[in-house]
Each structure stands twice: as C-alpha cells, then as structure tokens.
Amino acid sequence: MTVKKPSETEEEYFAREEAVRRHALAVEKARELEQQHLAELKSLHWMKCPKCGFDLEAVKFKDVTVDKCFHCNGTFLDAGELEQLAGHESSLLQRIVSVFKRG
C-alpha cells in the first residue's frame, strides 16, 4: 500500500488556512496585551494628581463630586462636571465654559 501525497493545491490551501489561523491568534494576543497594558496604566494613574502625582480625593463641591489633591491644592474635573458647576454660577462662568467647548 502506498501513501498518496496530496496535490499541490491541497497543500497550498492548508498552508493558507494555517497562516490565517496563526494571524488570527496573533491579532487576538495583541488585543489581550493592549487591554492588559491599558489596565496597568489605569492602575498606576487612577486617582493620582496629574500635576504632582499624589493621591486625589473625591470631595463634594456645590453638589458636584470633584477630585482634589491636598498636596498641591489642584482640583480636577471629570467630563461634564465643569458644565454642572457652571449651571450653579453666573453667566460669566457659563461663557468661560463655552470657550472650552469650542476647542
């Protein structure tokens, strides 16, 4: 009994399928590494002052929770918090907020 070798087209087909499978695995591995990297960055920087690196603390200011650094006295706002604070203030502050919205 002799073993029959597959044709060249079969070999090419399986080689392409293997290459596609390996590429998909490599792409998935890259995604996992990127997610892992982002999670590591978040854990390093989460609630850290961007100015001095000390811990930020959430404090209430006019019914809005803002992040405050008690080392450098910086106050940092998340998305939408400036608009919330502007709603509590005069039209001057609302005009200042509108400048930041344009940029």
Summary of the structure (lengths in Angstrom):
residues: 103
radius of gyration: 27.7
end to end distance: 77.9
largest distance: 94.0
contacts: 214
relative contact order: 0.07
helix: 55%
strand: 14%
